Amino acid sequence: MNGALLRFRVMAWVTGVLLAVMTVVGLPLKYVFEATDSGFAGSFYAIGWQAHGWLYVLYLVTALDICFRLRYSVFRTLAVLIAGTIPFASFFAEHLIAKEVRARQAAAV
């Protein structure tokens, strides 16, 4: 369980940080400063969102792994999966899951 938790925590943070950066920096570059596709800002915008998309797929895999191991309901699993698409929500999901795993491990001892 510790390996699955570590993988999920890493992917939750990586996905969350990249989503936050793209929301706080990428979107203003695109819409406020009207970055074109040919400049650095346009490339940053395109590459950042593509990276988030691929890393979100890895987040989904690790989230499904930990949710299946914890035997979450469908609703709770979907909430964890959607947390990777809402800025800063993956941090809360990571915290709550880590807290529950630690509680279950302490109860098992």
C-alpha positions as CSV (number, residue, x, y, z in Angstrom):
1,M,0.0,0.0,0.0
2,N,2.9,2.4,0.7
3,G,4.2,2.2,-2.9
4,A,0.8,2.9,-4.3
5,L,0.3,5.8,-1.9
6,L,3.7,7.3,-2.8
7,R,3.0,7.0,-6.5
8,F,-0.3,8.7,-6.1
9,R,1.1,11.5,-3.9
10,V,3.8,12.2,-6.4
11,M,1.4,12.4,-9.4
12,A,-1.1,14.4,-7.4
13,W,1.6,17.0,-6.6
14,V,3.1,17.1,-10.1
15,T,-0.4,17.3,-11.8
16,G,-1.5,19.9,-9.3
17,V,1.5,22.1,-9.6
18,L,1.5,22.0,-13.3
19,L,-2.2,22.8,-13.4
20,A,-1.7,25.7,-11.0
21,V,1.2,27.1,-13.1
22,M,-0.8,26.8,-16.3
23,T,-3.8,28.4,-14.7
24,V,-2.0,31.3,-13.0
25,V,0.7,31.9,-15.8
26,G,-0.4,30.1,-18.9
27,L,-4.0,31.5,-19.2
28,P,-3.0,35.1,-18.7
29,L,-0.2,34.7,-21.2
30,K,-2.7,33.5,-23.8
31,Y,-5.7,35.7,-23.1
32,V,-4.4,38.9,-21.4
33,F,-1.1,39.3,-23.2
34,E,-2.4,37.7,-26.3
35,A,0.5,35.4,-26.9
36,T,0.8,34.1,-30.4
37,D,1.7,30.6,-31.4
38,S,5.0,31.6,-32.9
39,G,6.6,33.2,-29.8
40,F,7.9,31.8,-26.5
41,A,4.7,32.5,-24.6
42,G,2.7,30.5,-27.2
43,S,5.1,27.6,-27.1
44,F,5.0,27.7,-23.3
45,Y,1.2,27.6,-23.4
46,A,1.0,24.7,-25.8
47,I,3.7,22.6,-24.3
48,G,2.4,23.2,-20.7
49,W,-1.1,22.1,-21.5
50,Q,0.1,19.0,-23.4
51,A,2.4,18.1,-20.5
52,H,-0.5,18.5,-18.1
53,G,-2.7,16.2,-20.3
54,W,-0.1,13.4,-20.4
55,L,0.7,13.7,-16.7
56,Y,-3.0,13.7,-16.0
57,V,-3.3,10.3,-17.6
58,L,-0.6,9.0,-15.2
59,Y,-2.5,10.7,-12.4
60,L,-5.6,8.7,-13.5
61,V,-3.7,5.4,-13.4
62,T,-2.2,6.0,-9.9
63,A,-5.6,7.3,-8.6
64,L,-7.4,4.3,-9.9
65,D,-4.8,2.1,-8.3
66,I,-5.1,3.6,-4.9
67,C,-8.9,3.9,-5.1
68,F,-9.2,0.2,-6.0
69,R,-6.9,-0.8,-3.1
70,L,-9.0,1.3,-0.7
71,R,-12.2,-0.1,-2.1
72,Y,-13.7,3.3,-2.7
73,S,-17.2,3.7,-4.1
74,V,-17.7,4.8,-7.7
75,F,-18.7,8.3,-6.5
76,R,-15.7,8.8,-4.4
77,T,-13.4,7.4,-7.1
78,L,-14.8,9.8,-9.6
79,A,-14.3,12.7,-7.1
80,V,-10.6,11.7,-6.8
81,L,-10.2,11.4,-10.6
82,I,-11.8,14.8,-11.2
83,A,-9.6,16.4,-8.6
84,G,-6.8,16.4,-11.1
85,T,-8.7,18.8,-13.4
86,I,-9.6,21.4,-10.8
87,P,-6.8,23.8,-9.8
88,F,-5.5,23.0,-6.3
89,A,-8.0,20.1,-5.8
90,S,-5.5,17.4,-6.2
91,F,-3.6,18.7,-3.2
92,F,-6.7,18.2,-1.1
93,A,-7.4,14.7,-2.5
94,E,-3.8,13.7,-1.8
95,H,-4.0,14.9,1.8
96,L,-7.3,13.1,2.5
97,I,-6.2,9.8,0.9
98,A,-2.8,9.9,2.7
99,K,-4.6,10.6,6.0
100,E,-7.0,7.7,5.4
101,V,-4.2,5.2,4.4
102,R,-2.3,6.1,7.5
103,A,-5.4,5.7,9.7
104,R,-6.1,2.3,8.2
105,Q,-2.5,1.2,8.7
106,A,-2.6,2.4,12.3
107,A,-5.8,0.5,12.9
108,A,-4.4,-2.7,11.4
109,V,-1.4,-2.7,13.8
